[in-house]
């Protein structure tokens, strides 16, 4: 599924919020936990922002930036399992948030990974091979607006991602 949005400058890009909210009908487990506390005008994106704000010391703008890039990374990793991708510490906060909200993550896997569960099996040691910056470039080539500052701050210091594609991210 490809959902696009147009920026004020007229450039099309894939909107992470729209992509995450598209999984709502696919959330089938623990729906009372996921939807019970949401107001009628809230969406799944807002839920994940609130969880990030609850569990991490950050301002809303940073939570949104992290979540947008985590969604872009997660969906890109699912769409391109043959490509070796990895995140730095900052974006990984958002990736972990998505994975920890398992009913939502299962729905993401259903919609964007042909129903297959995408494992997250990190290694112990961080890698310093420039993969983070290469991943940001790949996200851009996949239609996402990768946040230059977030990806550059961890530059070559990749989270301990497995390099055995396509088995994990």
N, C-alpha and C positions, 0 to 999 in steps of 0.2 A: 504494500500500500504506500503510495506516495502522496503526501499532502503538502501543498506549496502555499506560501504566503508571499505577498508582495511588500517590499519595503517602500518607504516614502520615495526613495530614489529610483524605484521601478525595477529593482533587482529581485528576481525570484529566488527563494531559498526554502528549504524544508523547515517547517515550524515545529520545534520540539513539543510545545504545548499542545498543538493540534494532534500530533502523533501519539502523545501519551493519552490524551483524552479519547482518542479513537478506540482504545482498548476497553473502555467502560463496559460495553456489552459482553465482553469476553471474561470479565471478572465473575467467576462462579463459586469460588470458595470464600468462606468467611465474609460473605457480603454484608452481614450485620456489622462487622468491625469496620469495613471499608466505608460503607455508605451511611451508617447510623448517625455519626457525628457531623456529617456534611450538611450544610444548609442547602436549600434548593438552588442557590445561585453559585455554589462551589463546584469545582470539578476535580478530577484526579490530580491534575497538576498542582492545584492549590493545596490538596491534601499532602502531597510530597513536600511542598514548600514548608508547610506547618510542621511536618516531622523533622525537616532539616533545622528549622529554627528552634524546635524543642530540644534537639539533641546536640546542637553545635552552637558555639558562640559566634554569631555572625549577624549581619544585617540582611534585610530582605533582598536588596539588590544583589549581594554576593550569593545568597541562596539561589536566586533565579539564574544567575550566570552559571553557577556550578551545576544546577539541575539541567539547564538547557544543554550544556556540553556533555553531561552524563547520558542524557537521552540520545543525543547524536552519536556518541561513542557506542552505546549499547546496541542501538538499532543497526549501525554500520557494521559492528562486529557480527551481528546475526545475518545481515544481508551479504556479507563478504567473508565467510568463514575461512577462505583460503588465504586471506591477507593477514599478516601478523601485525596486530595493533596493540597499543598499550597506553595507559594513562599515568599521569603524575599524581602525587599525593592529593592535590587540591581537587581535581575532577573526580578522583577515586572516592571522595566523600559522597558525592552524588550517586556514583555507580553503586556503592554499598547501600545507600538509602533505597534505591530501586530494588535491589536484590533482597534486602531485609523485609520489605513490604511484600511478602511472598504472594498474596492473592493478586496483587497488581503485577508483580514480576511474572507470575505464571501466565497472566493474560497477555503481557508483552510477548512472551515466548510463543503463545498460541498464534498471535496475529503476525508477528514479524519473523518468527523462526519456524514456520510451518508446523507449529504445535510441539516442536521438540524443545526440551529444556536445555538452555545454554548454561553450562556449568561455569562457576567461578572458582578456580583452584589455584590460588596464588602460590608462588614459590616464596622461600624465606628471604633471600637476598634481593635487593633492588638491583636493577640493571642500569648501566650508564652508557648506553650505546646510541643515544639520540632518537630512540623509538618514539618518545613523546612528541617531538616536533614533526616527525614523519607521519604520525597518526593524525595530528592536526591538519596537515596538508591533505591527507587522504579524506578526512571528514569534509573538507572544503570541496574536494573533487566529487564527493558523494552528495553534494547539494546542501550542506550545512554551513552555517555561519560560525565557524569555530572561533572562540574568544582568544584572540592573539595573546593577551596578557596572561590568562589562566594557563594556557599551554606552555608559554615561554617561561613562566616562573619555575616550572619543574623541568624545563628543557630536556636535558638528557637523562634525568633521574627518574626512570620508569618505575612505577609500582612493580612489585615482584610478579609480573605476569608470566604466564607459561608461554613458551615459544613453540609449543606443539600444536599449532593450528591444524584442524579446526576444532579440537576437543575442548578448549577452554579459552577464557579471555581474562 
